[in-house]
Amino acid sequence: MDFGAIIDRARKAAADNAPTILTALGVTGTITTVVLASRASFKAAEILEQHKKTTDILNANEILSPEEVDEAHGSRKKIELVWKEYVPAATTGVVTVACIVMANRVTTRRAAALASAYTVSQEAFREYKDKVVQKMGEKKEQAVRDEIAQDRVKANPPGQWLILDDDVLCMDTHSGRYFESTREEIRKAENDINYKLLNEDHASLSDFWELIGLSKTADSDEIGWNVDSKFEVQYGSALTEDGKPVLTIEFRTTPIRRYYRR
């Protein structure tokens, strides 16, 4: 049996799951600290009660002077008698705080690394799309996008929709949700977001979805765009199974996390 390999695997597993392990230790430590502190309080109360009885007896027999009685009943003496009882709880509390702080640091460091990697991937993907347009031409690239849009609509059909007036059925490819709008309304929303970028330096995905009539999701407030990159919507076209046209939208610049920090 290769104990070295086992130790290496165990070390790697511990490193990979460090936030979970540290959080679990923090939760366990919190509960343990409460239990130990409660026990220490009961024990301290017993010690102080016994000390009071002893002091009262010595005082009644006039063995202790008034000054010695006052000193025996003083806070300093009480602390001297009971501080050791709280050492386990205090030690556990310090370790618990250290685990929580370390878990937060590991999580923050990993989140920053993921954000950096995501930004690099986004830039590489944008360069790739620009190169595709350059090599294939805008018409062929649009045809490819339309084919992808058709595949997405086929994989995620809209169900029953009643389209009124001049609206058309639209699909937001980022969330896979359908909504009713027009190209002009979407372009207005696009312009509004770019105006917000110029004046406020950043805008969230929720801001755009609100303009086109979609509700925000659990993470749409956490991703968005900043003034360093122009917000631009790209369009695709597809058909539902019953032949209804669908206008698909996607973002030329992918929304990023920590968009509000430049």
C-alpha positions, 0 to 999 in steps of 0.5 A: 500500500502506497501511503504516500499516494494516500496522503497526497490524495487526502491532502488534495481532497482537503484543499479542494473542500477547504471552504466546506470543511472550515465552515463545518468546523465553524458551525461545530465550534459555535455549538461547542463554544455555547455548550462549554460556556454554559457548563462553565457558567454552572460550574462557576456559579457552584464555585462562587456559591461555595466560596460565599458560604465559606466566607460567611462562616469565617466572617460569622466566626470573626476569623476574617477581618472586614477588609478581608471579607470585602476582598473575598467578595470582590470581583477580582477574587471571583475572577481568580476563582472561576477564570480557569472554567472558561478556558475551554470555551474561550479556546474553542471560540478562538478556533471557531473564529479562525475557521470562519475567517479562513473559510471566508478568505479561501472562498473570496480568493477562489471567487476572484480567481474564477472572475479573472478566468471568466474575464479571460474566457469572455475576451477570448470568446469575443475575439473568436466571434470577431475572427469568425465574422472576419473570415466568414463575412457578416451574412454567413456568420448571421446564418450560423447564428440563426441555425443556433437560434433555431436549435435553441428554440427547438430544444426549448419550445415556447408553448402557447403564446398569444401575440397581440398587435405588432409584437413578435415572440422573442427569446432571451438566449441567456435565460432561455425565456420567451417574451413579447416585444419588437425589435424597436423596443429592444433597441430602445432598451439597448440604448437606455442601457448604454446611456446608463453606462455612460452616466453611471459607469455600470448596469446590471442584467436585471436593468436590461431585463426590466426594460424588456419585460422580463423579471430578474433571477437569483443572480441577474443583479450580480452580473452586468456590464461597465463603461469599459465595454459597449452593450450590444444586442445581437439578433437571430431568427427561428421558427417554432414547430407550428411556423411562428417566427421567433426573434432571439437575442443574445449579448455580444459582450457577455455580462460579467460578475463584479461589473461595478468594480473597475 
